[in-house]
Amino acid sequence: MINPNFSKLVFGRAIGNAGDSIYMIAMNWFILKLTDSALWIGIMNAAIVLPGILLFLFGSTIDKHSKRRLLVAVEFSQLVVVVLLIVALLAHVKLAGVYVILVFIAALFGSLAYPIQDALVPLIVKKDELVQAQEYMSIAYKGTDYVFNA
């Protein structure tokens, strides 16, 4: 299965997951250092996980619009929010709530990338390659999670 568009999608998922893992671990560590509070770590992790629960709200939007444009938009939006996180860090903002809100928004955009990517796969690979393509996407997703969360 050598499809340049699919290869880009798999590579993008792997890189995106690696980045997500690194900055989520870093944000938890930062919140712990900032607040010295297990409660704030719990709130931060809820902000990270909650967007995945809300994905069902976006299914019809994903189906109705260009998956390629949506993917670019959500990835770019996540980048903007992560840059805002970095700016807040560099500005020495000491309000944990600011970081939790920004992480929630970044996680929402990051979570939206998965169903969009999954909707793109059948559009860019042949029907008889779908199972293998989903295997590669799963490896790119879970493999990077295992490596970078370890």
Residue frames as qw, qx, qy, qz and C-alpha x, y, z in Angstrom:
[[0.000, 0.891, 0.454, 0.000, 0.00, 0.00, 0.00],
 [0.413, -0.218, 0.069, 0.882, 2.04, 2.91, -1.29],
 [0.086, 0.817, 0.469, 0.324, -0.37, 5.78, -1.58],
 [0.354, 0.256, -0.223, 0.871, 1.30, 9.16, -1.02],
 [0.374, -0.531, -0.064, -0.758, -1.87, 10.73, 0.41],
 [0.850, -0.434, -0.270, -0.125, -2.40, 7.86, 2.81],
 [0.727, 0.031, -0.330, 0.601, 1.26, 7.91, 3.81],
 [0.064, 0.424, -0.149, 0.891, 0.93, 11.59, 4.67],
 [0.633, -0.521, -0.160, -0.549, -2.18, 10.87, 6.73],
 [0.891, -0.278, -0.314, 0.175, -0.47, 8.09, 8.71],
 [0.544, 0.172, -0.262, 0.778, 2.65, 10.19, 9.22],
 [0.177, -0.520, 0.011, -0.836, 0.50, 13.13, 10.31],
 [0.775, -0.510, -0.227, -0.295, -1.36, 10.98, 12.83],
 [0.833, -0.141, -0.313, 0.433, 1.90, 9.65, 14.27],
 [0.334, 0.281, -0.180, 0.881, 3.47, 13.11, 14.55],
 [0.391, -0.552, -0.116, -0.727, 0.26, 14.60, 15.97],
 [0.840, -0.449, -0.293, -0.080, -0.01, 11.88, 18.60],
 [0.700, 0.000, -0.307, 0.645, 3.62, 12.28, 19.59],
 [0.084, 0.391, -0.091, 0.912, 3.16, 16.02, 20.01],
 [0.600, -0.547, -0.215, -0.543, -0.10, 15.58, 21.93],
 [0.855, -0.319, -0.361, 0.190, 1.51, 13.10, 24.31],
 [0.545, 0.108, -0.262, 0.789, 4.50, 15.33, 24.98],
 [0.072, -0.399, 0.069, -0.912, 2.57, 18.50, 25.65],
 [0.698, -0.512, -0.293, -0.406, -0.12, 16.78, 27.73],
 [0.803, -0.258, -0.364, 0.395, 2.52, 15.23, 29.99],
 [0.367, 0.201, -0.165, 0.893, 4.31, 18.58, 30.16],
 [0.313, -0.520, -0.129, -0.784, 1.10, 20.43, 31.05],
 [0.792, -0.492, -0.347, -0.097, 0.29, 17.98, 33.84],
 [0.703, -0.106, -0.286, 0.642, 3.78, 18.40, 35.20],
 [0.135, 0.358, -0.025, 0.924, 3.53, 22.18, 34.93],
 [0.531, -0.579, -0.237, -0.572, 0.14, 22.26, 36.71],
 [0.822, -0.388, -0.359, 0.211, 1.58, 20.09, 39.48],
 [0.535, 0.029, -0.193, 0.822, 4.52, 22.48, 39.88],
 [0.078, -0.448, -0.123, -0.882, 2.25, 25.53, 39.71],
 [0.601, -0.499, -0.133, -0.610, -0.45, 24.37, 42.13],
 [0.072, 0.264, -0.890, 0.365, 1.06, 21.44, 44.08],
 [0.595, 0.061, 0.413, -0.686, -2.49, 20.08, 43.99],
 [0.234, 0.075, 0.953, 0.180, -3.82, 16.67, 43.03],
 [0.368, 0.655, 0.539, -0.381, -7.21, 18.32, 42.46],
 [0.278, 0.766, -0.227, -0.533, -5.79, 20.52, 39.70],
 [0.073, -0.298, 0.887, 0.345, -4.12, 17.48, 38.10],
 [0.314, 0.369, 0.868, -0.107, -7.54, 15.81, 38.08],
 [0.339, 0.779, 0.236, -0.472, -9.14, 18.90, 36.57],
 [0.107, 0.631, -0.567, -0.519, -6.39, 19.06, 33.92],
 [0.141, -0.075, 0.960, 0.229, -6.88, 15.41, 33.01],
 [0.367, 0.579, 0.672, -0.281, -10.65, 15.89, 32.83],
 [0.278, 0.788, -0.096, -0.541, -10.00, 18.76, 30.40],
 [0.004, 0.437, -0.798, -0.415, -7.87, 16.40, 28.32],
 [0.163, 0.130, 0.976, 0.061, -10.38, 13.52, 28.27],
 [0.345, 0.539, 0.517, -0.569, -13.73, 15.35, 28.13],
 [0.353, 0.530, -0.328, -0.698, -13.43, 16.45, 24.46],
 [0.110, 0.136, -0.944, -0.280, -13.34, 12.81, 23.36],
 [0.171, 0.390, 0.843, -0.329, -16.73, 12.32, 24.99],
 [0.292, 0.656, 0.216, -0.661, -18.15, 15.26, 23.04],
 [0.116, -0.251, 0.702, 0.657, -17.12, 14.04, 19.58],
 [0.235, 0.449, 0.856, 0.096, -20.61, 12.72, 18.79],
 [0.140, 0.794, 0.300, -0.510, -21.73, 16.35, 18.50],
 [0.048, 0.682, -0.396, -0.613, -19.55, 16.91, 15.43],
 [0.528, 0.065, 0.813, 0.236, -20.32, 13.86, 13.27],
 [0.469, 0.733, 0.493, 0.009, -22.80, 15.55, 10.96],
 [0.059, 0.932, -0.196, -0.299, -20.50, 18.54, 10.47],
 [0.358, -0.448, 0.737, 0.358, -17.66, 16.23, 9.49],
 [0.531, 0.318, 0.770, 0.157, -19.91, 14.35, 7.06],
 [0.350, 0.858, 0.360, -0.110, -21.19, 17.54, 5.39],
 [0.068, 0.944, -0.249, -0.205, -17.88, 19.31, 4.77],
 [0.677, 0.576, -0.436, 0.139, -14.59, 18.72, 3.02],
 [0.882, -0.430, -0.083, 0.175, -12.60, 16.37, 5.25],
 [0.682, 0.233, -0.063, 0.690, -9.31, 17.73, 3.97],
 [0.016, 0.646, -0.022, 0.763, -10.23, 21.32, 4.79],
 [0.686, -0.661, -0.078, -0.295, -11.64, 20.36, 8.16],
 [0.898, -0.199, -0.126, 0.372, -8.50, 18.42, 9.02],
 [0.464, 0.373, -0.081, 0.800, -6.28, 21.36, 8.11],
 [0.265, -0.696, -0.055, -0.665, -8.54, 23.71, 10.09],
 [0.791, -0.594, -0.087, -0.119, -8.59, 21.62, 13.27],
 [0.834, -0.055, -0.108, 0.538, -4.86, 20.92, 13.15],
 [0.283, 0.490, -0.037, 0.824, -4.09, 24.60, 12.59],
 [0.461, -0.711, -0.090, -0.523, -6.50, 25.60, 15.34],
 [0.875, -0.434, -0.137, 0.167, -4.84, 23.21, 17.74],
 [0.654, 0.197, -0.089, 0.725, -1.48, 24.70, 16.81],
 [0.042, -0.659, -0.020, -0.751, -2.77, 28.20, 17.57],
 [0.693, -0.659, -0.085, -0.279, -4.02, 27.10, 20.99],
 [0.881, -0.203, -0.111, 0.412, -0.73, 25.36, 21.81],
 [0.413, 0.418, -0.060, 0.807, 1.11, 28.56, 20.82],
 [0.359, -0.715, -0.043, -0.598, -1.20, 30.45, 23.21],
 [0.870, -0.468, -0.134, 0.077, -0.22, 27.96, 25.92],
 [0.735, 0.087, -0.090, 0.667, 3.43, 28.66, 25.23],
 [0.076, 0.614, 0.009, 0.786, 2.81, 32.43, 25.33],
 [0.625, -0.692, -0.097, -0.348, 1.03, 32.04, 28.69],
 [0.891, -0.275, -0.117, 0.341, 3.96, 30.03, 30.00],
 [0.558, 0.277, -0.034, 0.782, 6.48, 32.58, 28.78],
 [0.155, -0.653, -0.050, -0.740, 4.39, 35.40, 30.28],
 [0.196, 0.073, -0.790, 0.576, 4.50, 33.55, 33.63],
 [0.589, -0.344, -0.191, -0.706, 0.71, 33.39, 33.93],
 [0.010, 0.200, -0.874, 0.442, 0.04, 31.78, 37.32],
 [0.657, 0.059, 0.259, -0.706, -3.66, 30.97, 36.88],
 [0.312, -0.078, 0.942, 0.097, -4.16, 27.23, 36.56],
 [0.520, 0.552, 0.559, -0.335, -7.65, 27.75, 35.12],
 [0.352, 0.753, -0.287, -0.476, -6.21, 29.55, 32.10],
 [0.025, 0.416, -0.878, -0.234, -4.09, 26.52, 31.26],
 [0.392, 0.204, 0.877, -0.190, -6.96, 24.09, 31.85],
 [0.518, 0.681, 0.267, -0.443, -9.22, 26.03, 29.48],
 [0.301, 0.701, -0.515, -0.391, -6.52, 26.24, 26.80],
 [0.134, -0.239, 0.959, 0.079, -5.73, 22.53, 27.15],
 [0.511, 0.394, 0.691, -0.326, -9.45, 21.68, 26.87],
 [0.511, 0.743, -0.023, -0.432, -9.71, 23.67, 23.63],
 [0.152, 0.593, -0.746, -0.262, -6.50, 22.13, 22.25],
 [0.301, -0.042, 0.948, -0.091, -7.72, 18.65, 23.20],
 [0.582, 0.541, 0.441, -0.417, -11.05, 19.31, 21.51],
 [0.476, 0.727, -0.335, -0.365, -9.35, 20.26, 18.24],
 [0.009, -0.456, 0.887, 0.078, -6.94, 17.34, 18.61],
 [0.472, 0.139, 0.831, -0.259, -9.79, 14.91, 19.26],
 [0.611, 0.622, 0.165, -0.460, -11.66, 16.13, 16.19],
 [0.208, 0.616, -0.666, -0.365, -8.72, 15.14, 14.01],
 [0.303, -0.135, 0.943, -0.020, -9.35, 11.41, 14.63],
 [0.562, 0.477, 0.640, -0.214, -12.85, 11.07, 13.18],
 [0.414, 0.805, -0.156, -0.396, -11.89, 13.36, 10.31],
 [0.014, 0.541, -0.808, -0.236, -8.85, 11.22, 9.52],
 [0.413, 0.081, 0.903, -0.092, -10.92, 8.06, 9.81],
 [0.554, 0.663, 0.373, -0.338, -13.48, 9.53, 7.40],
 [0.263, 0.778, -0.422, -0.384, -10.68, 10.39, 4.97],
 [0.387, -0.324, 0.849, 0.159, -9.23, 6.87, 4.80],
 [0.601, 0.377, 0.705, 0.014, -11.99, 5.36, 2.60],
 [0.405, 0.881, 0.089, -0.230, -11.68, 8.34, 0.28],
 [0.144, 0.832, -0.510, -0.168, -7.96, 7.86, -0.39],
 [0.220, -0.324, 0.915, 0.096, -7.39, 4.10, -0.34],
 [0.491, 0.018, -0.699, -0.520, -8.91, 1.34, -2.42],
 [0.774, -0.335, -0.005, -0.537, -11.79, -0.60, -0.91],
 [0.945, -0.025, -0.318, 0.076, -9.78, -3.82, -0.72],
 [0.515, 0.295, -0.445, 0.671, -7.04, -1.98, 1.25],
 [0.383, -0.701, -0.032, -0.600, -9.32, -0.50, 3.92],
 [0.868, -0.478, -0.136, 0.022, -8.60, -3.11, 6.61],
 [0.764, 0.041, -0.105, 0.635, -4.86, -2.78, 6.15],
 [0.137, 0.596, 0.002, 0.791, -5.14, 1.02, 6.08],
 [0.576, -0.707, -0.062, -0.406, -7.04, 1.04, 9.38],
 [0.895, -0.277, -0.143, 0.318, -4.34, -1.21, 10.85],
 [0.543, 0.286, -0.077, 0.786, -1.68, 1.34, 9.89],
 [0.187, -0.679, -0.044, -0.709, -3.75, 4.18, 11.31],
 [0.787, -0.584, -0.139, -0.141, -4.21, 2.25, 14.55],
 [0.824, -0.085, -0.132, 0.544, -0.49, 1.54, 14.81],
 [0.283, 0.479, -0.031, 0.830, 0.28, 5.21, 14.18],
 [0.445, -0.679, -0.078, -0.578, -2.22, 6.15, 16.89],
 [0.855, -0.512, -0.032, -0.070, -1.60, 3.56, 19.60],
 [0.840, 0.123, -0.139, 0.509, 2.07, 3.02, 18.82],
 [0.239, 0.535, -0.175, 0.791, 2.99, 6.65, 19.34],
 [0.576, -0.667, 0.001, -0.473, 0.80, 6.80, 22.45],
 [0.934, -0.308, -0.105, 0.148, 2.64, 3.83, 23.97],
 [0.700, 0.235, -0.128, 0.663, 6.06, 5.20, 23.10],
 [0.132, 0.521, -0.103, 0.837, 5.57, 8.82, 24.08],
 [0.605, -0.636, -0.042, -0.477, 3.37, 8.27, 27.12],
 [0.903, -0.218, -0.247, 0.277, 5.90, 5.79, 28.49]]
